[in-house]
Amino acid sequence: MTSGSSSGPNELRRDVGLFGAMMMGLGSIVGTGVFVSIGIAAGITGPSVVFAIVVAALVATFNGLSSAQLAAQHPVSGGTYEYGYRWLSPSLGFAAGWMFLCAKSASAATAALGFAGYALQLFHVERTEWIVPLALGAVVVISALLLGGIRRSNWANIAIVSTTLISLAAFVLAGLPSVFREGASQMTPLFASSEAPTAMRQFLEACALMFVAYTGYGRIATLGEEVHDPRRTIPRAIILTLAVSSLLYVVVGGVAVAASGTELLSGEASQQAAPLQLVADSLNVPLVGTLVSIGAVTAMLGVLLNLILGLSRVVFAMGRRGDLPSAAANVSSTNATPNVAVVLVGIGVSGLTLIGDVKTTWSFSAFTVLVYYALTNLSATRLTKEERLFSPVIPWLGLLSCLGLAFWVQPEIWLIGLGLLIIGWAFQAMMRKLNARNVR
């Protein structure tokens, strides 16, 4: 299927190339992670957050390579939801899709609220009651943009990511003089705790939280039916996206910590504003704070766009299999977009946005996403020698690292995650019975 070719009633169109796919991945990664999670992780482990960023990038690389070869072998929308069905079992495939929907719907609502908060700060508007209406407006606009087709949303994403990268480059350049003057003193002591067991526990928790910041590359895999030559494009796009984002996170995190220390980056004030904005303001370099604010606003928009895009493709895949109402699998004959799925996701994210609480627990996202990618790696272990693109050791390393990091999250998060999983399996059973009854 080539770009612009006609599509069937349940088929998408291949309108995305290597650069567009990579920018989709960057649009999902360079957002909440770089502007928020670095501050959260720095508050847990101290200056060693820079090394937590590296460890998280390594784990993400294992997962990215597993995702790449699975997507190359099975280039359909849905990501690990579809891989689980093909290489594991229907129950585990559904579990992956369900956990993805739970985690990323909350993340999308958080991105919308974050965008609204940063936008009001950018224009020096202190009326916090405007945050929810502005966030809802952002969800509606982004959903409408996605209804226009993947090609149009791809160009919007490229513009958003470019603006964000420019703002981060300005932040790094402005922070370098402070790094050279004060870097050595700001990086010591390296860990938040002087007790080795506590320091290690905090460091591993920070690794788990930073891992979430990289998981946007999975958005590339969910576009398996919309990229040119997926066997070549998807692996290359995922590898390039991880390489660029890892370097960016290490540089930005290192400059932020070395220029100002973790106290400012993770203090109470950072909960009310983008942590990087506070650091930028402390540098006393004209316009840099404003540029970082603009970057934060565009980054939140990019995250929101790519989350709704990825969620809609998983909803589309689940509707096509009968795990969600079959109407979710309808595709527009005009622009080959799963319009019903986009609308359903928009409604769901809007509902969560009404809560108005931007302090959605990052730990919940960490646990559910780590479970999701554990299933990705488990699926990759089932690939045959002919199907594999990389060493068979890689998915096993990814599986062990995901499970290892997941259980450094607070125990109460496990209970919530398991409860949602049980609810999901019950819903799947109900949908199966309903679909079987409709067939009869």
KAQUI-V353766 format. One record per helix or strand. SS is the DSSP state (a for helix, b for strand). FROM is the first residue (numbers start at 1). LEN is the number of residues. If there is no record, write none. Layout:
{{SS FROM LEN} {SS FROM LEN}}
//
This chain:
{{b 16 1} {a 18 12} {a 32 42} {a 80 8} {a 90 33} {a 130 18} {a 150 37} {a 196 26} {b 227 1} {a 230 31} {a 262 5} {a 268 4} {a 275 8} {a 288 34} {a 326 4} {a 339 15} {a 362 19} {a 393 14} {a 411 29}}
//
